[in-house]
Amino acid sequence: MYTVLESTESVLDYAWKMVADSRFPVFDALIAREQTAGRGQYGRTWISPRGNVYVAIRLPFKAPFDNTEAAMALSCCISATLADFGFDIKIKWTNDLVIEGGKVAGILLEQKNGKLVAGIGINLLSCPDSLSLRQNAALPATCLYAVNPQVARNLTPEIIVENLAARLRKLDLDSFSRAWRTEALSRLLWLNESVYLDIDGSVVTGTLAGIDERGGLLLATPDGMRTYMRGTIRKVSG
């Protein structure tokens, strides 16, 4: 089941109000046509004009959605949903989705008192221009319309969200808890390539070797294999 808002400051904030009122059960979705104060990771602004997908989905607080691997596991579900429409999506650790070298979607997970809500933004018909992005953005933005206008113009937020919610409801969580990592590795952006990892301004360089069962980044560095649970990666140019 989903509810549609014509406009709201933040679909994620509105969803939490519904949770507090016991009006937002697991796997329900809340779609906003636009957000006037959308937010992404680290409190960054998510530019949210009409025509794109802004949705909050209540997830079960169970494995693999009850720990640090939740973002990667959900990324697999969103990627598979978009693949059903013919879009080849890559996962940029930890919570961005990429197509043809541009960021097309992002995830923000929030957990409160054993309840989990995912905020998801997907650039369907438009994306921010380069001047609107933060100066140190790892990737340019893109949208599904830029990749395949014929398919994208026939999609709506409701169609995408209905398909994603149906996929989530059908999950065997026990099996998916064991399988998500294999799927994530098959879609992992920059696998076996040199990357920078920025952790609060401290930069580590290495080869992206994979992800572990907790969703951590495996980085082969000059000092050996290291695991990192947070940070922002970008490809080493050249």
C-alpha positions, 0 to 999 in steps of 0.5 A: 500500500502507498500514500501520495503527497502532493508536496511536503518538506521531507517525505522521510520526516512525514513518514516518521510522523505516520510511524508515531501515529501507528499509520505506517506498517512494514512495507507501506510506502509514502510518495511525495510529488516534490520535497521542499526540504529533502535531505540526503546522507550527512544532512545534505540537501536533496534537490527534489523537483516534480517528476522524480521519485521521492519515497519513504518505505517502512522496512522490517527491523530484521536481518539483513535490514537490522544492521550495517549491511542494510543499505547495501541489501536495500541497494540490491533490491532497488537495483533489481527493480530498475533492472526489470525496466531495462536499466543496468544499475551499479551500486556505489558503496554504501548507499548510491546507485549509478548508471552510465557513470552518473548518480541516479539514486540515493538511500537514507536509512533511519532507525528509531526504537527498533523501527526502520524507515528508508528514504529513497530518491530516484532521478526519473525525469531530471537531475541537478546540473553540475552547478547545483551539486556540491563541489566535491561530489564523487560523480555527476548526476544523471536520470533514467530519462537521459539513459532511455527516454522511451522507457522513462517517459512511460514510468511513474513514481507509483509504478516504480514504488509498487514494483519495489514494494512487491519485491520487498514483500516477496523476500525470504529474509532468511535466504536474502540475508545469505544472498544479498552480498553475492548480488551486491558484489555483482553490481559493485562500482569500481570493484578491483579498481583504485579508489580514494576513501575519505573518512572525515577528511582523512584519505586512504588509497587502495584497491576496492576488493569487495564488501564483507558480510556486514556491508563493510568496504574491503580495501587492499592498501599498501599496509594490507587488507582493511575493512571500513564501515563508513566514508566516501569513495571516489575513483582514482583518476588516470 
